[in-house]
Amino acid sequence: MKHWFAKLSGALLAHGFVQIKADYSLFTFKKGIIFTTVLVYVDDMVVVRNNNQAIKELKKFLHMQFHLKDLGELKYFLGLEVIRTAEGIFVCQRKCRQDFLKEVRMTGYTPLQLPLTPNVKLLAETGTFLKDPNKHRRLIGKLI
């Protein structure tokens, strides 16, 4: 795998990309108004661009160097789901969550609203003690 990445890095650098020193798996290319970014993770690549012709040329170049499989527009990457709508691009972990629930055989359960305000800071020095902690343990046990 190390040799593959070295060969890929060399090909991208020869094509005019710059390897980002803060993250060696990230490469950028800028020429005039054309900007392309390539992010490499193991044997997957995510390519972001602002010019369709530049992406076609990059794919052609890489295909001559390597045997590539174009998976089309990004839908999933590292457990993240990428959804495109008219309002913009949204990233979520819905599929990852669904896969986890399926793995632990909890797909048939009904989700519950937990009485917790977002962004609350819990401190050991403040607040009141629960009158019946066992009641809350039983509730949490049902959720888990």
Buried (B, 14 or more C-beta within 10 A) or exposed (E): EEEEBEEBBEBBEEBEBEBEEEEEBBBBBEEEEBBBBBBBEEEEBBBEBEBEEBBEBBEEBBEEBEEEEEEEEBEEBEEBBBEEEEEEEEEEEEEBEEEEBEEEEEEEEEEEEEEEEEEEEEEEEEEEEEEEEEEEEEEEEEEE
